[in-house]
Amino acid sequence: MSIKTELQKRVTDFATAQNIPVALPNVPFTKPAISTGKFLEVIFLGSVTINPDIGAVSERETGVMQINVCVPLGQGDGIGDALAANIKNLFPVVPKTGTVSIERPANIAQSIIREDGWRVIPISISYRQER
């Protein structure tokens, strides 16, 4: 299982249990109507692969996955903030959960108000994989 697949699975399993649609990279997605709810958007912001040892025996890939919690404007901050906190808890600082290591707490950034009527709460998760 790839890093992206493993991280996306955590998000999609959570979202499926909550009946929340998820937009994944390079997968067709239609946003729900603002009147009917919320959705999550997964974005990989890039990664860097290095060779951490002189013998060129292994590789280390580090990167950032961003999850945007999208909720309609006008419903108050509680729904989106609670959802963001629950998603943050999906990624505890635990070395080597499966093939991926989450080495620092997820970061919930200031929400963004979009012109199309959505409030977006970005969550950044830094990850690492040793191969």
Buried (B, 14 or more C-beta within 10 A) or exposed (E): EEBBEBBBEBBBEBBEEEEBBBBBEEEEEEEBEBEEBBBBBBBBEEBEEEEEEEEEEEEBBBBBBBBBBBBBEEEEEEBBBEBBBEBBEBBEEEEEBEBBBBEEEBEBEEBEEEEEEBBBBBBBBBBBBEE
